[in-house]
């Protein structure tokens, strides 16, 4: 009959607790580094889309500034397929006269970025359209409230429009180009 001393039981239990603690600490460090990398990537994507929106608004204002007629101006977005292996989405939002691009990583509530859209150089009234039920003059562009990252057909679009209560405004949104 084998007699196991109490010291061996305590030693084995202590080793197991130590190994589990080290594995958990390693997991925490790796997750923290991964979230940091994802935050940097979301910020870069948000800034890229915000600059694209600003460019397309300026182009629309320059091209159709004095004209009453307008067409849809769109720019393809070159979005990375994923952020550190995680799917994400991009959307536009307005808040108190300021406009933002928001990039959210699916399933990670603490991994998102919000970048202001620089519209300082425009004199036009700008409105964000975040609806699929909106008809553009270019039927190939379908407005969407958000676009998924990596979609090769994702675009930012812009159109000058007449609104009864506000006059001429520049409408801007995200969408998908259907060819």
TORKOL-4160 file (C-alpha; in steps of 0.2 Angstrom, whole numbers, padded with zeros to 4 digits, m for minus):
179
<pt num="1" X="0000" Y="0000" Z="0000"/>
<pt num="2" X="0006" Y="0017" Z="m0005"/>
<pt num="3" X="0006" Y="0031" Z="0008"/>
<pt num="4" X="0005" Y="0048" Z="0001"/>
<pt num="5" X="0012" Y="0061" Z="0013"/>
<pt num="6" X="0002" Y="0077" Z="0016"/>
<pt num="7" X="0017" Y="0087" Z="0010"/>
<pt num="8" X="0016" Y="0079" Z="m0007"/>
<pt num="9" X="m0002" Y="0083" Z="m0008"/>
<pt num="10" X="0000" Y="0101" Z="m0003"/>
<pt num="11" X="0015" Y="0103" Z="m0015"/>
<pt num="12" X="0006" Y="0096" Z="m0030"/>
<pt num="13" X="m0009" Y="0107" Z="m0026"/>
<pt num="14" X="0002" Y="0123" Z="m0025"/>
<pt num="15" X="0010" Y="0118" Z="m0041"/>
<pt num="16" X="m0007" Y="0117" Z="m0050"/>
<pt num="17" X="m0012" Y="0133" Z="m0043"/>
<pt num="18" X="0004" Y="0142" Z="m0049"/>
<pt num="19" X="0002" Y="0135" Z="m0066"/>
<pt num="20" X="m0016" Y="0140" Z="m0067"/>
<pt num="21" X="m0012" Y="0157" Z="m0061"/>
<pt num="22" X="0003" Y="0159" Z="m0074"/>
<pt num="23" X="m0009" Y="0154" Z="m0088"/>
<pt num="24" X="m0022" Y="0166" Z="m0083"/>
<pt num="25" X="m0009" Y="0180" Z="m0081"/>
<pt num="26" X="m0003" Y="0176" Z="m0098"/>
<pt num="27" X="m0021" Y="0177" Z="m0105"/>
<pt num="28" X="m0024" Y="0194" Z="m0097"/>
<pt num="29" X="m0008" Y="0201" Z="m0105"/>
<pt num="30" X="m0011" Y="0194" Z="m0122"/>
<pt num="31" X="m0029" Y="0201" Z="m0122"/>
<pt num="32" X="m0023" Y="0218" Z="m0116"/>
<pt num="33" X="m0011" Y="0219" Z="m0130"/>
<pt num="34" X="m0023" Y="0213" Z="m0143"/>
<pt num="35" X="m0036" Y="0226" Z="m0137"/>
<pt num="36" X="m0023" Y="0240" Z="m0138"/>
<pt num="37" X="m0019" Y="0234" Z="m0156"/>
<pt num="38" X="m0037" Y="0234" Z="m0161"/>
<pt num="39" X="m0040" Y="0251" Z="m0154"/>
<pt num="40" X="m0026" Y="0258" Z="m0164"/>
<pt num="41" X="m0033" Y="0250" Z="m0180"/>
<pt num="42" X="m0051" Y="0256" Z="m0177"/>
<pt num="43" X="m0044" Y="0274" Z="m0175"/>
<pt num="44" X="m0034" Y="0273" Z="m0191"/>
<pt num="45" X="m0050" Y="0266" Z="m0201"/>
<pt num="46" X="m0061" Y="0280" Z="m0193"/>
<pt num="47" X="m0049" Y="0294" Z="m0197"/>
<pt num="48" X="m0047" Y="0287" Z="m0215"/>
<pt num="49" X="m0066" Y="0287" Z="m0217"/>
<pt num="50" X="m0068" Y="0304" Z="m0209"/>
<pt num="51" X="m0056" Y="0311" Z="m0221"/>
<pt num="52" X="m0064" Y="0303" Z="m0236"/>
<pt num="53" X="m0081" Y="0310" Z="m0231"/>
<pt num="54" X="m0073" Y="0328" Z="m0229"/>
<pt num="55" X="m0065" Y="0326" Z="m0246"/>
<pt num="56" X="m0081" Y="0320" Z="m0255"/>
<pt num="57" X="m0091" Y="0335" Z="m0246"/>
<pt num="58" X="m0078" Y="0347" Z="m0252"/>
<pt num="59" X="m0079" Y="0340" Z="m0270"/>
<pt num="60" X="m0098" Y="0341" Z="m0270"/>
<pt num="61" X="m0098" Y="0358" Z="m0264"/>
<pt num="62" X="m0085" Y="0364" Z="m0277"/>
<pt num="63" X="m0093" Y="0355" Z="m0291"/>
<pt num="64" X="m0111" Y="0359" Z="m0288"/>
<pt num="65" X="m0110" Y="0375" Z="m0277"/>
<pt num="66" X="m0119" Y="0387" Z="m0288"/>
<pt num="67" X="m0129" Y="0374" Z="m0298"/>
<pt num="68" X="m0147" Y="0369" Z="m0294"/>
<pt num="69" X="m0144" Y="0352" Z="m0302"/>
<pt num="70" X="m0134" Y="0339" Z="m0293"/>
<pt num="71" X="m0128" Y="0321" Z="m0296"/>
<pt num="72" X="m0122" Y="0308" Z="m0284"/>
<pt num="73" X="m0103" Y="0309" Z="m0280"/>
<pt num="74" X="m0096" Y="0294" Z="m0273"/>
<pt num="75" X="m0079" Y="0287" Z="m0267"/>
<pt num="76" X="m0074" Y="0269" Z="m0265"/>
<pt num="77" X="m0068" Y="0265" Z="m0247"/>
<pt num="78" X="m0053" Y="0253" Z="m0246"/>
<pt num="79" X="m0056" Y="0245" Z="m0229"/>
<pt num="80" X="m0046" Y="0232" Z="m0222"/>
<pt num="81" X="m0055" Y="0215" Z="m0222"/>
<pt num="82" X="m0054" Y="0213" Z="m0203"/>
<pt num="83" X="m0045" Y="0221" Z="m0188"/>
<pt num="84" X="m0034" Y="0208" Z="m0179"/>
<pt num="85" X="m0045" Y="0194" Z="m0186"/>
<pt num="86" X="m0061" Y="0202" Z="m0179"/>
<pt num="87" X="m0076" Y="0208" Z="m0190"/>
<pt num="88" X="m0081" Y="0227" Z="m0189"/>
<pt num="89" X="m0093" Y="0240" Z="m0195"/>
<pt num="90" X="m0092" Y="0258" Z="m0200"/>
<pt num="91" X="m0106" Y="0271" Z="m0198"/>
<pt num="92" X="m0109" Y="0289" Z="m0198"/>
<pt num="93" X="m0117" Y="0299" Z="m0184"/>
<pt num="94" X="m0122" Y="0317" Z="m0180"/>
<pt num="95" X="m0123" Y="0325" Z="m0163"/>
<pt num="96" X="m0127" Y="0343" Z="m0160"/>
<pt num="97" X="m0120" Y="0350" Z="m0177"/>
<pt num="98" X="m0104" Y="0339" Z="m0176"/>
<pt num="99" X="m0102" Y="0323" Z="m0187"/>
<pt num="100" X="m0092" Y="0308" Z="m0183"/>
<pt num="101" X="m0087" Y="0291" Z="m0190"/>
<pt num="102" X="m0089" Y="0277" Z="m0178"/>
<pt num="103" X="m0079" Y="0260" Z="m0181"/>
<pt num="104" X="m0085" Y="0246" Z="m0170"/>
<pt num="105" X="m0078" Y="0229" Z="m0168"/>
<pt num="106" X="m0091" Y="0215" Z="m0167"/>
<pt num="107" X="m0092" Y="0207" Z="m0150"/>
<pt num="108" X="m0080" Y="0219" Z="m0141"/>
<pt num="109" X="m0089" Y="0233" Z="m0133"/>
<pt num="110" X="m0073" Y="0242" Z="m0127"/>
<pt num="111" X="m0064" Y="0241" Z="m0145"/>
<pt num="112" X="m0071" Y="0256" Z="m0155"/>
<pt num="113" X="m0066" Y="0272" Z="m0161"/>
<pt num="114" X="m0075" Y="0289" Z="m0165"/>
<pt num="115" X="m0067" Y="0301" Z="m0176"/>
<pt num="116" X="m0074" Y="0319" Z="m0180"/>
<pt num="117" X="m0077" Y="0323" Z="m0198"/>
<pt num="118" X="m0067" Y="0339" Z="m0202"/>
<pt num="119" X="m0080" Y="0350" Z="m0211"/>
<pt num="120" X="m0072" Y="0367" Z="m0206"/>
<pt num="121" X="m0069" Y="0372" Z="m0224"/>
<pt num="122" X="m0087" Y="0370" Z="m0230"/>
<pt num="123" X="m0100" Y="0384" Z="m0230"/>
<pt num="124" X="m0114" Y="0372" Z="m0235"/>
<pt num="125" X="m0127" Y="0364" Z="m0223"/>
<pt num="126" X="m0122" Y="0345" Z="m0221"/>
<pt num="127" X="m0134" Y="0331" Z="m0216"/>
<pt num="128" X="m0130" Y="0313" Z="m0213"/>
<pt num="129" X="m0142" Y="0300" Z="m0221"/>
<pt num="130" X="m0142" Y="0284" Z="m0212"/>
<pt num="131" X="m0156" Y="0275" Z="m0220"/>
<pt num="132" X="m0158" Y="0262" Z="m0234"/>
<pt num="133" X="m0175" Y="0270" Z="m0239"/>
<pt num="134" X="m0167" Y="0285" Z="m0249"/>
<pt num="135" X="m0166" Y="0286" Z="m0267"/>
<pt num="136" X="m0150" Y="0294" Z="m0275"/>
<pt num="137" X="m0148" Y="0300" Z="m0293"/>
<pt num="138" X="m0135" Y="0287" Z="m0296"/>
<pt num="139" X="m0145" Y="0271" Z="m0295"/>
<pt num="140" X="m0130" Y="0260" Z="m0293"/>
<pt num="141" X="m0126" Y="0267" Z="m0276"/>
<pt num="142" X="m0137" Y="0260" Z="m0262"/>
<pt num="143" X="m0137" Y="0269" Z="m0246"/>
<pt num="144" X="m0134" Y="0259" Z="m0230"/>
<pt num="145" X="m0134" Y="0265" Z="m0212"/>
<pt num="146" X="m0117" Y="0256" Z="m0210"/>
<pt num="147" X="m0105" Y="0246" Z="m0220"/>
<pt num="148" X="m0095" Y="0231" Z="m0215"/>
<pt num="149" X="m0076" Y="0232" Z="m0215"/>
<pt num="150" X="m0068" Y="0223" Z="m0230"/>
<pt num="151" X="m0083" Y="0225" Z="m0241"/>
<pt num="152" X="m0074" Y="0230" Z="m0258"/>
<pt num="153" X="m0090" Y="0239" Z="m0264"/>
<pt num="154" X="m0091" Y="0251" Z="m0249"/>
<pt num="155" X="m0093" Y="0269" Z="m0254"/>
<pt num="156" X="m0095" Y="0286" Z="m0246"/>
<pt num="157" X="m0108" Y="0296" Z="m0256"/>
<pt num="158" X="m0113" Y="0314" Z="m0257"/>
<pt num="159" X="m0127" Y="0323" Z="m0265"/>
<pt num="160" X="m0134" Y="0341" Z="m0266"/>
<pt num="161" X="m0152" Y="0342" Z="m0262"/>
<pt num="162" X="m0166" Y="0355" Z="m0259"/>
<pt num="163" X="m0175" Y="0353" Z="m0243"/>
<pt num="164" X="m0191" Y="0364" Z="m0241"/>
<pt num="165" X="m0187" Y="0369" Z="m0223"/>
<pt num="166" X="m0168" Y="0371" Z="m0225"/>
<pt num="167" X="m0164" Y="0375" Z="m0243"/>
<pt num="168" X="m0149" Y="0368" Z="m0252"/>
<pt num="169" X="m0140" Y="0355" Z="m0241"/>
<pt num="170" X="m0127" Y="0342" Z="m0244"/>
<pt num="171" X="m0132" Y="0325" Z="m0240"/>
<pt num="172" X="m0119" Y="0312" Z="m0236"/>
<pt num="173" X="m0119" Y="0294" Z="m0231"/>
<pt num="174" X="m0112" Y="0277" Z="m0233"/>
<pt num="175" X="m0117" Y="0264" Z="m0246"/>
<pt num="176" X="m0113" Y="0250" Z="m0257"/>
<pt num="177" X="m0110" Y="0251" Z="m0276"/>
<pt num="178" X="m0120" Y="0238" Z="m0286"/>
<pt num="179" X="m0112" Y="0236" Z="m0303"/>
